[in-house]
Amino acid sequence: MILPVNEPGDLKQQRIGQADVGLREALQAASLPVDDLDEDGRSFFRFTHYGETVGFGGLKQYGEVALLRSLVVLPPQRGKGNGEVITRRLLDQAAADGVRTVYLLTESAAPFFEHLGFSRIDRSAAPDAILATGQAASLCPASAALLSKTIKG
């Protein structure tokens, strides 16, 4: 069933484990990394609309910085604003957890994230904790754009 999200409140957020089969399948179908899903310290979320899974997203926190990762909207749910709602929810979650700046790596979605207030930065400007992640160190190619957004001043 394809249901548009009419209001941000229509999307329900549920914390899930790294072993969630739906998460792994959705990431693999979107050609996103899954090799480091089982590492400790990641928070993953399933987003649903009237019981139907819309997408997934994750955060890995390092003190006051976090890596936003594994954001995927299921194909039938794309083009309805769900990616924006999921991103905003993840940013809200990060802020509630004390994060001041969120980073992400992307090969194809930089314009989408720039629309949401992220800015491209040089990798040398990122904190060591972000550069040491599997995403930055090996899973994402060197050509992937690194973006950041300050969420708490």
C-alpha positions as CSV (number, residue, x, y, z in Angstrom):
1,M,0.0,0.0,0.0
2,I,1.3,3.5,-0.9
3,L,0.3,6.2,1.5
4,P,1.6,9.7,1.4
5,V,2.7,11.3,4.6
6,N,0.5,14.3,5.1
7,E,2.0,15.5,8.3
8,P,5.4,14.8,10.0
9,G,3.4,13.4,12.9
10,D,1.9,10.8,10.7
11,L,5.3,9.0,10.6
12,K,6.0,6.7,13.5
13,Q,9.6,6.1,14.7
14,Q,10.7,2.8,16.3
15,R,14.2,2.0,17.5
16,I,15.3,-1.4,16.1
17,G,18.3,-3.6,16.4
18,Q,21.1,-3.9,13.9
19,A,20.0,-7.4,13.1
20,D,16.6,-6.3,11.8
21,V,16.1,-8.2,8.5
22,G,14.1,-5.3,6.9
23,L,16.9,-2.8,7.6
24,R,19.6,-5.1,6.0
25,E,17.4,-5.9,3.0
26,A,16.4,-2.2,2.4
27,L,20.1,-1.1,2.6
28,Q,21.2,-3.9,0.3
29,A,18.5,-3.1,-2.3
30,A,19.6,0.6,-2.2
31,S,23.3,-0.5,-2.6
32,L,24.1,1.1,0.8
33,P,26.8,-0.4,3.1
34,V,25.8,-3.2,5.5
35,D,29.2,-4.6,6.4
36,D,29.4,-2.6,9.7
37,L,25.8,-2.9,10.8
38,D,26.7,-5.3,13.6
39,E,29.2,-3.0,15.3
40,D,28.2,-1.6,18.7
41,G,27.0,1.9,19.4
42,R,24.7,2.4,16.4
43,S,21.1,3.4,16.8
44,F,18.8,2.4,14.0
45,F,15.2,3.3,13.5
46,R,12.3,2.0,11.4
47,F,9.8,4.6,10.2
48,T,6.2,3.5,9.5
49,H,3.0,5.1,8.3
50,Y,-0.2,3.3,9.4
51,G,1.8,0.1,10.0
52,E,3.6,0.1,6.6
53,T,7.4,0.5,6.6
54,V,8.4,3.7,4.9
55,G,12.1,3.7,5.5
56,F,15.0,3.4,7.9
57,G,17.8,5.5,9.3
58,G,20.6,5.4,11.7
59,L,23.0,7.4,13.9
60,K,26.3,6.6,15.4
61,Q,27.2,9.1,18.2
62,Y,30.7,10.1,19.3
63,G,30.1,12.6,22.1
64,E,28.8,15.8,20.6
65,V,29.1,14.6,17.0
66,A,27.3,11.9,15.1
67,L,27.3,10.2,11.8
68,L,23.9,10.0,10.1
69,R,23.9,6.7,8.1
70,S,21.8,4.1,6.5
71,L,19.0,6.5,5.5
72,V,16.8,4.7,3.0
73,V,13.2,5.3,1.9
74,L,11.6,2.2,0.4
75,P,10.9,2.6,-3.4
76,P,7.1,2.7,-3.2
77,Q,7.3,5.5,-0.6
78,R,9.8,7.8,-2.5
79,G,8.8,11.2,-3.8
80,K,6.4,12.0,-1.0
81,G,8.6,13.9,1.4
82,N,9.3,10.9,3.5
83,G,13.1,11.3,3.2
84,E,12.9,14.8,4.5
85,V,10.7,13.8,7.4
86,I,13.0,10.9,8.3
87,T,16.1,13.1,8.1
88,R,14.5,15.7,10.4
89,R,13.4,13.0,12.9
90,L,17.0,11.7,13.0
91,L,18.3,15.2,13.5
92,D,15.8,15.7,16.4
93,Q,16.9,12.4,17.9
94,A,20.6,13.4,17.6
95,A,19.8,16.8,19.3
96,A,17.9,15.1,22.1
97,D,21.0,12.8,22.6
98,G,23.2,15.9,23.1
99,V,24.8,15.9,19.6
100,R,25.9,19.4,18.3
101,T,27.0,18.5,14.8
102,V,25.8,15.7,12.4
103,Y,28.0,14.4,9.6
104,L,27.1,12.1,6.7
105,L,28.7,10.6,3.6
106,T,26.9,10.2,0.3
107,E,27.7,9.4,-3.3
108,S,24.4,10.6,-4.8
109,A,22.2,12.5,-2.4
110,A,24.3,15.6,-1.6
111,P,21.7,18.0,-3.2
112,F,19.0,16.4,-1.1
113,F,20.9,17.0,2.2
114,E,22.0,20.5,1.2
115,H,18.4,21.3,0.7
116,L,18.0,20.3,4.4
117,G,20.8,22.6,5.6
118,F,23.8,20.4,5.3
119,S,27.0,21.8,3.9
120,R,29.7,20.0,2.0
121,I,33.1,20.0,3.8
122,D,36.5,18.7,3.1
123,R,37.3,15.5,4.9
124,S,40.2,17.1,6.6
125,A,37.7,19.3,8.4
126,A,35.9,16.4,10.0
127,P,36.6,15.2,13.6
128,D,38.9,12.2,13.9
129,A,36.0,10.2,15.3
130,I,34.0,10.6,12.1
131,L,37.1,9.9,9.9
132,A,37.7,6.7,11.8
133,T,34.3,5.2,11.1
134,G,34.0,2.3,8.7
135,Q,31.9,4.5,6.5
136,A,34.6,7.2,6.1
137,A,37.6,4.9,6.3
138,S,36.6,2.1,3.9
139,L,33.0,1.5,3.1
140,C,32.3,4.7,1.2
141,P,34.6,5.6,-1.7
142,A,36.9,8.6,-1.5
143,S,34.7,10.3,-4.0
144,A,31.7,10.3,-1.6
145,A,30.8,13.8,-0.4
146,L,31.1,14.6,3.3
147,L,28.5,16.9,4.6
148,S,27.8,18.4,8.0
149,K,25.1,20.3,9.9
150,T,25.3,22.1,13.2
151,I,22.1,21.3,15.1
152,K,22.9,22.9,18.4
153,G,24.9,26.1,18.7
